[in-house]
Amino acid sequence: MNQPPRLVVLISGAGSNLQALIEQQQAHQTFEIVGVLSNRPQVQGLTRASAANIATQVVDHTQYPTREAFDAEVAKVINTWQPDWIILAGYMRIMTPQLVQQFKGKLINIHPSLLPKYPGLRTHQKALEAGDHEHGSSVHFVTEELDGGPVIAQIKTPITAQDTEQSLVERLKTLEHRLYPQVVSWLVQGQLRLQHDNVYFNDKELSTPLIVT
Ligand code: GRF
């Protein structure tokens, strides 16, 4: 029997998106999360991985003199797991170009904004301050540009007058738990690829991101 595609998930914190992927794996077994790497020790995501019998490894960025040295160790750990795909799920380190190059086309990230709007941090606050009527999350292939890689898919939510940063954080996380498993399922079924910095879905170049509802 063919082995299912191997996923490595990189985290820095709570790992609720990791949890959504673990549940998808348990329900369908169309992929296997073979390792979870965190740059922070003792985060909830590591506990979630262990509870699901997934191998974990901490590479603590504070213990490395340079970003290059840290990323070299990250690459080493990732390679020991021989993944087909590397999934960033709340991983809060900017990757060096060397690391991105090594895994380009196999590396995706989830970002809480409707990219290209609001790369970087405090995206919910930025959407509120701009008076936006909608907000959302994006999954994109990772390239050397921070939160700048080609977008695969998005999920959207209206912003209401009652919304606060906290309410948006919570609502969006719930939506992300639909978005990320959907994109990962396309990925492991071979429906997505990155070519010349463009996304192809079922062999057709995407002109706009797919919308997940
Ligand atoms: C998510 O909102 C994701 O978009 C962002 O970081 C958050 C991670 O949350 N990149 P969790 O650790 O998966 O709960």
Residues whose N, C-alpha, C, O or C-beta is under 5 A from the ligand:
A	BS01	GRF	G13 A14 G15 S16 N17 L18 A89 G90 I110 H111 P112
